[in-house]
């Protein structure tokens, strides 16, 4: 089970005084609002933490706990601040941005691939995307501890900020004209945006991208798993960076 903090008092204390990283707070639709619950929502909003009102059935896995209809889901890692990341010196570096990858097993596999390929950071949105939990930790085989993972509220703002700081933005999309291996990834900082299988990269991020690339398919079965798709693209960038032309 994912690490949790349960009960109004404990969740409120974590929001006020703890340095533990909270992925999300779930609140039962069946509980009445009071001062403590209002304070929890206020602090969650202030700190950019997602909270959701859910049906009481969502609390069934936590029946053994005296949760009072309030549970905070805790990340096993501390997320890195985006501003801190962008202020670091980067040269010929790569990062990966995920837009709507909701399967924690895919996220774990992606993190493992990123670490193996020397990616300098992974950016995920706080909403409509899997966050780092115990499933991700296990699937990544410990790779979550070897790469900065950055949770943000707005991918659009992040992409704009990256472009202002001389990062090139490359989005993967099945309908793109360019194949992923036709891009020159050498001598630049770049971010690769990967979307979910069912939706792909959002239109706003595609519009903001400098390049849009695809993985060519040999038939009409165009449904490559997102973690496998990223592996194909990211290791092409590794090949290019390490390729020496012998004359």
C-alpha positions in Angstrom: 0.0 0.0 0.0 1.1 3.5 -0.7 2.5 5.5 2.2 -0.2 7.6 3.8 -0.9 10.1 6.6 -4.5 9.7 7.8 -6.8 11.8 9.9 -7.5 15.5 9.9 -5.0 16.4 12.7 -2.1 14.3 11.2 -2.7 15.7 7.7 -2.9 19.2 8.9 0.3 18.8 10.9 2.0 17.4 7.9 0.9 20.4 5.8 2.1 22.9 8.5 5.3 21.4 9.8 6.5 18.3 8.0 9.0 18.3 5.2 7.4 15.1 3.8 6.3 15.3 0.2 2.6 15.0 -0.3 1.4 13.7 -3.7 -2.3 14.2 -3.2 -5.0 14.6 -0.5 -8.2 12.7 -0.8 -11.3 13.8 1.1 -14.5 11.8 1.5 -17.6 13.5 0.0 -19.5 12.2 3.0 -17.8 14.3 5.7 -19.0 17.7 6.8 -16.8 20.7 6.4 -15.2 22.2 9.5 -12.3 24.5 10.5 -9.7 21.8 10.2 -10.9 20.6 6.8 -11.0 24.2 5.6 -7.5 24.8 6.8 -6.3 21.6 5.0 -7.8 22.8 1.7 -6.3 26.3 2.2 -2.8 24.9 2.9 -3.1 22.4 0.0 -3.9 25.2 -2.4 -1.2 27.4 -1.1 1.4 24.7 -1.5 0.2 23.5 -4.9 -1.0 20.1 -3.6 -3.9 18.5 -5.4 -6.9 17.5 -3.2 -9.9 15.6 -4.4 -13.3 14.8 -3.0 -14.0 11.2 -3.6 -16.7 8.6 -2.9 -16.5 6.7 0.3 -15.7 3.5 -1.6 -12.3 5.0 -2.4 -11.4 4.7 1.3 -12.1 0.9 1.4 -8.4 0.0 1.2 -7.8 2.2 4.2 -10.6 0.8 6.4 -8.2 -0.3 9.1 -7.1 3.3 9.7 -9.0 5.9 11.7 -8.8 8.3 8.7 -11.9 10.5 9.4 -12.4 10.8 5.7 -9.1 12.5 5.0 -5.9 10.8 3.7 -2.7 12.3 2.4 -0.8 10.1 -0.1 3.0 10.5 0.4 5.8 10.3 -2.1 8.8 8.2 -1.3 11.0 11.0 -2.7 11.3 14.7 -2.4 10.5 16.4 -5.7 13.0 19.0 -7.0 11.9 22.6 -7.5 11.7 23.6 -11.1 13.3 27.0 -10.6 16.2 25.3 -8.8 16.7 23.0 -11.7 16.6 25.7 -14.4 19.1 27.8 -12.5 21.7 25.0 -12.7 24.3 25.0 -15.4 23.3 22.6 -18.2 25.3 21.8 -21.4 24.2 19.3 -24.0 21.6 18.0 -21.5 18.3 16.3 -21.9 15.2 16.2 -19.8 11.9 14.4 -20.3 8.4 15.9 -19.8 5.4 13.6 -19.3 2.0 14.8 -20.3 -0.8 12.6 -19.0 1.0 9.3 -18.3 -1.3 7.8 -15.7 -0.1 4.3 -15.3 2.5 4.1 -12.4 4.1 1.1 -14.0 4.8 3.1 -17.2 6.2 6.0 -15.0 8.5 3.6 -13.2 9.8 2.2 -16.5 10.3 5.6 -17.9 12.3 6.7 -14.9 14.5 3.6 -15.2 15.1 4.4 -18.9 15.9 8.0 -18.2 18.5 7.1 -15.6 20.1 4.6 -17.9 20.2 7.2 -20.7 21.7 9.9 -18.6 18.7 12.2 -18.7 19.2 15.1 -16.3 15.6 15.5 -15.0 12.0 14.3 -15.4 9.1 16.7 -15.2 5.6 15.6 -14.4 2.3 17.6 -13.9 0.6 17.5 -10.5 -2.7 16.6 -12.2 -3.8 13.9 -14.6 -0.5 12.1 -14.4 0.9 9.4 -12.2 2.9 10.6 -9.3 5.8 8.9 -7.6 4.5 6.3 -5.2 5.5 2.8 -4.0 4.5 1.2 -7.3 6.6 3.6 -9.3 9.5 3.1 -6.8 9.3 -0.7 -7.2 8.9 -0.6 -11.0 11.9 1.8 -11.4 14.1 -0.7 -9.5 15.4 2.1 -7.4 16.0 4.5 -10.2 13.8 7.2 -8.6 16.8 7.9 -6.3 19.1 8.7 -9.2 17.4 11.5 -11.1 15.7 14.8 -10.2 12.0 14.4 -10.5 10.1 17.7 -10.8 6.4 18.1 -10.1 4.8 21.2 -11.5 1.3 22.8 -11.8 1.6 24.0 -15.4 3.5 22.2 -18.2 2.8 25.2 -20.5 4.6 27.5 -18.1 7.5 25.1 -17.8 7.9 24.8 -21.5 7.9 28.5 -22.0 10.4 28.9 -19.2 12.7 26.3 -20.8 12.5 28.0 -24.1 13.5 31.3 -22.5 16.5 29.5 -21.1 17.7 28.1 -24.5 16.2 24.7 -24.2 14.8 23.1 -27.4 11.4 21.4 -27.1 10.7 18.2 -29.0 7.3 16.5 -28.8 6.5 13.0 -29.8 3.3 12.6 -31.9 2.2 9.8 -34.1 1.0 12.2 -36.9 4.3 14.1 -37.1 6.1 14.5 -40.5 9.6 14.0 -39.1 11.0 10.8 -37.8 12.7 11.0 -34.5 16.1 10.0 -35.9 16.1 12.9 -38.4 16.6 15.5 -35.6 20.2 16.5 -34.7 20.3 16.3 -30.9 23.9 17.2 -30.6 25.2 20.4 -29.0 22.0 21.6 -27.5 19.8 21.3 -24.4 16.5 19.7 -25.2 13.3 18.4 -23.6 11.4 15.5 -25.0 7.6 15.6 -24.3 5.8 12.2 -24.2 2.0 11.9 -24.0 -0.3 9.1 -23.0 -1.2 6.4 -25.5 -4.9 7.3 -25.5 -4.5 11.1 -25.8 -0.9 12.0 -26.9 0.7 15.3 -26.2 -1.8 18.1 -25.7 -2.4 20.6 -28.6 -1.0 23.5 -26.6 2.3 21.8 -26.0 2.5 20.6 -29.6 2.1 24.2 -30.7 4.8 25.3 -28.3 7.3 22.7 -29.5 10.2 23.4 -31.8 10.1 20.0 -33.3 7.5 17.3 -33.5 8.7 13.8 -34.2 7.3 10.3 -34.7 8.5 6.7 -34.6 7.8 5.1 -38.0 5.7 2.0 -37.8 5.9 -1.0 -40.2 2.1 -1.5 -40.2 -1.1 0.2 -39.0 -0.8 -1.1 -35.5 0.3 2.2 -34.1 0.2 1.6 -30.4 3.7 1.5 -29.0 3.9 1.6 -25.2 4.9 5.1 -24.0 7.9 3.8 -22.0 9.1 1.8 -25.1 8.6 4.8 -27.3 10.6 7.0 -25.1 13.4 4.4 -24.9 13.6 4.4 -28.7 13.8 8.2 -28.9 16.1 8.8 -26.0 18.7 6.2 -26.9 18.8 7.7 -30.4 19.9 10.9 -28.7 22.5 9.0 -26.8 23.8 7.3 -30.0 24.2 10.7 -31.7 26.0 12.2 -28.8 28.4 9.3 -28.6 28.8 8.7 -32.3 32.3 9.3 -33.7 32.7 9.5 -37.5 35.8 7.6 -38.6 37.4 8.9 -41.8 
